[in-house]
Structure formats: C-alpha cells, structure tokens
Amino acid sequence: MGVLNVTPDSFSDGGLFLDAERAVAHGLDMARQGADVVDVGGESSRPGAEPVSEREELARVVPVVEALSGHVRVSVDTVKRAVAEAAVDAGATLVNDISASLWPVAAESGAGWVVMHMQGTPRTMQDDPRYGHVVTEVHAFLRDRARRALEAGVGEVWVDPGIGFGKTAEHNLALLHHLPELVADGLPVLVGTSRKAFLGRLAPGPGGDPAPVTDRLAGSIATATWAMLAGASMVRVHDVSSAVEAATLVGTTRLGTPGARPAARSGVER
C-alpha cells in the first residue's frame, strides 16, 4: 500500500502532493513501482494534527481518487463518513479508517474496510499513551470492531494495530513482536511503520540524535520485512520500490521460489 497524502502538513510528505495533478502522477508512479493499493488521504493524522473541514477534505481527495481508480486499486484514508462515501463513489474500493467507525459505509457500498486501533485522536494521541497490557487491549479492540463489521455484512475486513497511533516505542515493539498472534485470527493484517518517529529514536544518527524523517528508510524496510515474515498481508509504505524489493525477498524465502512475491491477500477467512 503506497501512501499518498494530499495534505500540507503530513509528517513525511506534507505539501509535496497537495496539487492534484502532482498527486495523481505520484500515485501512478507508485503503481508502476508495484503498489497493489494507493492510499489517498486529505487530512493529516500525524501527532498533534488538527482536523480539516469536510469541504476541504473532499476537494483534496475526490479528484485524485477519481483519476487513479482506473489504473490501480485505491483506498481512502479518512475518518469522515461523507468523504468515505464520496471517495467510494469516485472509485475507491477500500476505506482505511483510523477512527474504527466507518464500517457502515463499507457495508452499504460493498467496499473493503481497514479497522485501525488508535488511543485518543491525532491531536492528543502521543501526549501520554498508557495501557494495562497493550497487546491484549489492542487485539481485543480490533477483534470486536472486525466482528461488528462482519456481522453488518462487510465482505473484506482488514485489521491494523496502529503503530505510532497513541503508542510509545515500547508499545510499538510489543505489538510488532506479537504480530503473529493477530495474524493467527485469520483476518488479513495491515501494518504501517513507514518513516515513523519511533524508528528515528530506536536507530539514532551518528551524533546520538533521533534520525530525521529522511533517514528512516532502513528502519522502515526492516520493520516492514519483519511484519511480512510475521504474516502481515500488506504493509503501508512511502518508499514503494524498496518495499516491493523486500516483499520479493520475503516471498523468495517464504515460498522457496526465486523472484516470488506473495500477493496482498484481501479475502476474509471466517
């Protein structure tokens, strides 16, 4: 899943693709690099981000989704029902939902749905995240929301532990370590670690300072590779070509066939 933020303030690529024409070109380029899905978002969910109006988000997202949908599978990254509905009408077939609340849109439209765990909201989530037992709580939340979606008639449900969304570095590492347990539930798992701040803290630069966003490729690919080996069906990334290379190597070792790359699995095992 390639990340395409049509925002001015996303933590990594904010402002780079706010222009619709440039955003579409980047989405097509990610598809050429091997992205199975291009994830279009018009509202930043970085720590501390403020929400944008529904009107503004629609104006950012819908033209890009419409232009890309005939060339690659498109998901819409939103927490607003109206934006999700408009994006699906424009050609998106997956709703990537950090609010874990939009399964009715997927049920009504026939789109797939990604349920992600987040503690708090983007504006507050990293203030002081706390859990009794992060793995137990996150997995229980995802199972509950996935059950609700399946019972409502959603035919394609993905679960995402929400790395970096209301979690410390220790919480993130615990969730990655226990990823096989979430995979064992049978629902396809999506994992997004790409360029996130905890990677910069875990692998600091030569002077000991946290690595900036531009120096987090190695950590991004390492954790994406770990997620794929642990059974994740898809990884959400900014650096598509590097992730595709990693996926091919994972497929080669997992399947024992040179050049093999496991396809992103979207089916639901019930």
C-alpha distance (Angstrom), angle and dihedral (degrees) to the residues before:
residue distance angle dihedral
M1 . . .
G2 3.80 . .
V3 3.81 118.3 .
L4 3.80 116.2 -126.8
N5 3.81 112.5 177.0
V6 3.80 113.9 -173.9
T7 3.79 90.9 -169.6
P8 3.79 137.2 108.6
D9 3.80 95.5 -134.9
S10 3.81 113.3 37.7
F11 3.80 110.9 136.5
S12 3.81 97.2 -114.8
D13 3.80 111.8 19.7
G14 3.80 102.1 15.3
G15 3.79 111.2 151.9
L16 3.79 95.5 9.2
F17 3.80 95.9 98.4
L18 3.80 104.7 22.3
D19 3.80 88.3 116.8
A20 3.82 107.0 83.1
E21 3.79 95.6 -139.8
R22 3.80 91.7 52.1
A23 3.80 91.3 45.2
V24 3.81 92.2 53.3
A25 3.79 91.3 48.7
H26 3.80 90.4 52.0
G27 3.80 91.7 47.5
L28 3.79 91.2 52.1
D29 3.79 90.0 47.5
M30 3.81 90.7 53.4
A31 3.79 89.1 50.6
R32 3.80 89.9 52.3
Q33 3.79 89.1 50.5
G34 3.80 89.5 56.3
A35 3.80 108.3 -90.2
D36 3.80 110.7 157.8
V37 3.81 90.9 -161.6
V38 3.81 132.9 21.2
D39 3.80 111.5 -149.2
V40 3.81 112.1 -150.0
G41 3.80 118.1 -161.0
G42 3.79 129.3 178.0
E43 3.81 100.1 -178.1
S44 3.79 123.5 58.6
S45 3.80 117.3 -121.5
R46 3.81 95.6 -172.8
P47 3.81 116.1 132.0
G48 3.79 109.0 -76.3
A49 3.80 95.1 16.2
E50 3.78 119.3 150.9
P51 3.82 120.2 -138.0
V52 3.80 121.6 -106.7
S53 3.77 127.8 -140.4
E54 3.78 121.0 -87.1
R55 3.79 90.2 -119.8
E56 3.81 92.7 53.9
E57 3.80 93.7 46.5
L58 3.80 92.0 49.8
A59 3.79 91.0 50.8
R60 3.80 91.1 51.9
V61 3.79 98.9 43.6
V62 3.79 111.9 33.9
P63 3.85 100.1 61.5
V64 3.81 91.1 48.6
V65 3.81 93.9 47.9
E66 3.80 90.8 47.7
A67 3.80 92.9 50.9
L68 3.79 95.0 47.0
S69 3.79 101.6 39.5
G70 3.79 95.3 83.8
H71 3.80 92.2 54.3
V72 3.82 107.4 39.5
R73 3.78 138.8 5.3
V74 3.80 108.2 -83.9
S75 3.78 129.8 -154.9
V76 3.78 125.5 -170.4
D77 3.79 118.9 -135.9
T78 3.80 104.9 -151.3
V79 3.80 145.0 123.4
K80 3.82 95.0 -153.7
R81 3.78 120.2 95.2
A82 3.81 94.1 -148.9
V83 3.80 91.9 51.7
A84 3.80 92.0 47.9
E85 3.80 91.5 49.6
A86 3.80 93.4 47.1
A87 3.79 92.1 47.3
V88 3.81 91.8 50.6
D89 3.80 89.2 49.3
A90 3.83 87.1 51.8
G91 3.80 92.3 53.2
A92 3.80 109.3 -81.9
T93 3.80 112.4 139.2
L94 3.81 99.8 -173.7
V95 3.82 130.4 54.2
N96 3.81 111.6 -150.8
D97 3.79 101.8 -159.0
I98 3.80 122.5 -173.0
S99 3.82 89.2 176.1
A100 3.83 91.7 60.0
S101 3.82 88.9 -141.9
L102 3.81 108.3 98.4
W103 3.79 101.6 81.2
P104 3.84 90.6 114.1
V105 3.82 88.5 64.9
A106 3.78 90.2 52.9
A107 3.80 91.9 45.5
E108 3.79 92.7 51.0
S109 3.81 97.1 42.6
G110 3.80 102.3 36.5
A111 3.80 92.1 -119.8
G112 3.77 123.4 138.4
W113 3.80 120.5 -107.0
V114 3.80 133.8 -143.6
V115 3.79 113.9 -155.8
M116 3.79 112.6 -158.7
H117 3.78 129.8 -173.4
M118 3.80 118.1 -125.7
Q119 3.80 129.0 167.1
G120 3.80 108.3 -143.3
T121 3.80 122.2 -23.7
P122 3.82 130.2 -56.2
R123 3.80 89.4 -99.0
T124 3.83 93.5 56.7
M125 3.81 107.7 15.0
Q126 3.80 97.9 103.7
D127 3.82 96.8 43.0
D128 3.81 95.2 97.4
P129 3.83 113.5 -28.0
R130 3.81 113.0 -164.1
Y131 3.82 134.6 177.2
G132 3.76 136.6 174.6
H133 3.81 89.1 -140.2
V134 3.78 112.8 -8.9
V135 3.81 98.0 -160.1
T136 3.80 94.9 48.7
E137 3.79 93.5 45.3
V138 3.80 96.9 45.4
H139 3.79 94.1 45.7
A140 3.82 92.3 47.4
F141 3.79 91.2 50.5
L142 3.80 93.1 49.9
R143 3.79 92.9 47.0
D144 3.80 91.3 50.9
R145 3.80 95.1 49.4
A146 3.80 92.6 43.4
R147 3.81 89.8 52.0
R148 3.79 91.2 52.0
A149 3.80 91.2 50.2
L150 3.79 94.0 48.6
E151 3.79 91.2 48.0
A152 3.82 88.8 50.9
G153 3.81 89.6 55.7
V154 3.80 103.5 -99.7
G155 3.79 105.2 155.5
E156 3.80 98.9 -162.9
V157 3.79 119.0 42.9
W158 3.79 125.3 173.2
V159 3.80 126.1 -173.8
D160 3.82 125.1 -146.0
P161 3.83 122.2 -173.8
G162 3.81 90.6 -147.9
I163 3.78 102.6 -122.8
G164 3.81 108.1 -152.0
F165 3.81 95.2 9.7
G166 3.79 103.0 117.0
K167 3.81 94.2 -24.9
T168 3.78 137.2 115.7
A169 3.79 121.5 -134.7
E170 3.80 88.2 -97.0
H171 3.81 91.1 52.8
N172 3.81 90.6 49.7
L173 3.79 92.6 50.4
A174 3.81 91.9 48.2
L175 3.80 91.2 52.2
L176 3.80 91.9 48.1
H177 3.82 91.3 47.4
H178 3.81 91.7 51.8
L179 3.80 95.5 41.5
P180 3.84 92.9 113.3
E181 3.81 88.5 64.8
L182 3.79 91.2 56.9
V183 3.80 90.9 45.0
A184 3.81 89.4 52.1
D185 3.81 90.2 65.6
G186 3.81 87.6 75.5
L187 3.79 100.9 -120.8
P188 3.81 117.7 117.1
V189 3.80 110.7 -99.3
L190 3.81 125.4 -141.8
V191 3.81 119.1 -161.7
G192 3.80 127.3 -169.1
T193 3.80 119.5 -171.5
S194 3.80 98.7 137.6
R195 3.82 114.4 146.1
K196 3.81 92.8 -24.7
A197 3.79 121.2 162.2
F198 3.80 97.2 -112.6
L199 3.81 89.0 63.8
G200 3.78 90.0 58.6
R201 3.79 91.0 51.5
L202 3.80 94.6 46.2
A203 3.81 93.3 48.9
P204 3.82 105.4 31.3
G205 3.76 125.4 -173.2
P206 3.83 126.1 -98.1
G207 3.82 92.2 -80.4
G208 3.79 93.4 51.3
D209 3.79 95.2 -107.7
P210 3.82 118.4 129.1
A211 3.78 111.3 -86.6
P212 3.82 112.4 -105.1
V213 3.79 122.1 -120.4
T214 3.80 91.5 -93.8
D215 3.82 91.7 58.4
R216 3.80 99.7 50.0
L217 3.81 100.5 88.4
A218 3.81 95.1 104.4
G219 3.79 92.6 51.0
S220 3.79 91.4 44.8
I221 3.80 93.2 53.5
A222 3.81 93.4 41.3
T223 3.80 92.7 54.7
A224 3.81 92.6 41.4
T225 3.80 89.1 52.7
W226 3.80 90.6 48.9
A227 3.82 89.7 50.8
M228 3.80 92.5 50.3
L229 3.81 92.5 48.0
A230 3.81 88.3 49.1
G231 3.80 88.8 56.6
A232 3.80 105.7 -94.1
S233 3.80 110.4 157.4
M234 3.79 95.7 -149.9
V235 3.80 139.2 12.6
R236 3.80 124.1 -151.9
V237 3.81 110.3 -135.7
H238 3.79 145.4 166.9
D239 3.83 94.3 -153.4
V240 3.78 101.9 59.5
S241 3.80 101.6 172.6
S242 3.82 92.8 51.7
A243 3.81 91.5 46.9
V244 3.80 91.9 48.6
E245 3.81 89.3 52.5
A246 3.80 89.5 50.7
A247 3.81 90.9 47.7
T248 3.79 90.8 51.9
L249 3.80 91.0 52.3
V250 3.80 90.7 47.4
G251 3.80 89.6 50.5
T252 3.79 91.2 48.9
T253 3.80 92.4 53.9
R254 3.79 95.6 38.3
L255 3.81 97.3 45.4
G256 3.79 99.0 28.4
T257 3.81 92.7 -130.3
P258 3.82 121.2 119.3
G259 3.79 111.4 -114.1
A260 3.81 94.3 8.0
R261 3.77 117.8 151.3
P262 3.80 120.1 -173.7
A263 3.80 110.8 -126.6
A264 3.78 118.0 -121.0
R265 3.80 102.7 -92.6
S266 3.78 112.7 -137.0
G267 3.78 101.4 166.5
V268 3.79 122.1 108.4
E269 3.77 121.0 -128.2
R270 3.77 109.6 -150.3
